[in-house]
Every structure is written in C-alpha cells, then in structure tokens.
Amino acid sequence: MLAAASMGVAAVMLSTGTAHAGNLSATIRDYDGRAVGTMQFTANGDKLRVCDTRADGFAVTVRVHREIHDDNPIWTVRNGLGKGWCVNATKNLDENHRYSFWSRHLSRGDVFMGSATAR
C-alpha cells in the first residue's frame, strides 16, 4: 500500500495542534502545507484516532512518546488504509502523565504534533 519513497513526494513538515484538558487534535501537513491527515487523542479512555485525508499512496502514522521524543515510542498508530479512512486505537496509558505526539508521513522523520496528559 505504501509507494516507494523515491517517488519524490514531500514528507510531512508542518502540523497544527490544539490541546484541551488533556485532549489533542492536529492536522498533519506536507511540505507544501497540504493536509494529508488528522489525529485526535482523547485523554479519558486513552483513545487515538488517525485519519488519512489525501490520496497520495502513503500511510499516516502517529507515534506517542513519554514527554520527550526518543527512538522508543510507547505507542504507534498507523493508517495505511487510504484517503477517507480512519484507524481508532486505545492503550492503557499512565494516568496524569504527559505524552508527546509525533506524526510520520513517508520515511523522512517525525514532526511534533503537541502534547497531552492521560486521564
């Protein structure tokens, strides 16, 4: 389902995030500012929804880390189903702990989406 990275399609560089009382919503954008996906984290119940909004042949992935970004995400949710599809996932995160959310589109690095506290 993933197209070869050599096709030259732009990787995610920009994102916008909004956090409210532990929740987080963000739009994942490519180098040109076009939206390629969205993510929503709901702190109550530790729910993460990742949606693909662009028919570009690439999956949208969100990686969750404990407060800082390191090479060991504690949770990864990948949507490789294509434009118009969303993936819903849950994980039992530590209560009252802050987590950082990073998007990955293609294979060219992570982009900070925001942070939220699990409830």
N, C-alpha and C positions, 0 to 999 in steps of 0.2 A: 504494500500500500504506500510505502514511502518512495518518493522519487529520489534518484541519485543526487547527492549534494553538488555534484559537478555541473548541474544544470544552471547554476549561477543565480538561483532565486535568492532574494535577500533574506537574511536571518532577522529574527526579532531584535529590535534595538530600543524600542520605546514602549512604555506601558503607562497606564494611569490606574491608580488605586484609591479606593475610598474605604476607610475603616470606621465602623460604628459599633461601640460596645462589644468589641471582640470579633465582630464580623468584618469581612473584607470582600470587596468587589473590585475587579480590574479588567481592563481591556488590553489584550495583547496585540501589539502593532509591529509591522515590519519596518525596515529601514526607511521606506517612503511614507510612513505614517498610516498606512492602510491597516485597518483592523483585520486580524487573522484568527482571533479567538477571544473568549472571555473566561473568567474564573470567578467563582463565588465560594467563599468559605463562610459557613455558619458555625459559630462557636458553640452554641448549645446543641450538642449531639455530634460535634466534630465532623461536619459534612462538607465535602468539597465537590463542586460541580465544575467540569472543564468542558467548554463548548468550542467546536471548530466552526468558524464563520466565513471561511474563504476557501473556495475550490482551487487550491494550489498544489495538491498532491502531497502535502506534508502534514504530519501529525503535530498537534499542540500538546505540550507536556507542562505540568506544574510540579515542581519539587518543593518539598517542605523541609525546613531545617530548624534546629533548635537555636533560636535567636540569631546566630551568626551563619554565614554561608561557608560551608566547608565542602569537602569531597564526599561526605557521607549523609545524604538526605535520609530522613527517617520515614518519608512517605513520598511516593511518586505516583501521580495520576496522569495517564497518557490517553489522549483521544486520537485514535488513528482511524476513526470511522468515516471521516469526511465532512464536508460542509453540511451544516444543518443538524448535526448530531451532537449530543452531549453525553458525557460519562459522569455518573454520580457514584461517589465512594464515601465510605465512612472509616474512621480509625479512632481507636480509643487513645486520645492524647492526654497528657498530664494536665490536670486542672490548674487554672491560674498560672500557666506557663506561657511565655511569649514565644511565638514561632514566626519565622520569616518565610515568605513565599516567593519563588523564583520561577519565571517562565523559561521554557526552552522550545524553540521552533527551529527546525533543522538541527545541525550539529555544531553550531558556532557560538556556544556559550550561553550562560544564563543571564537573565535580566531581572532585577529586583522588582517585585510587584507590590510589596508592602509587608506589614507585619500585623499579627493579631494574637490575642490571648484566648486560649481554650477555656471553656467554662464547663 
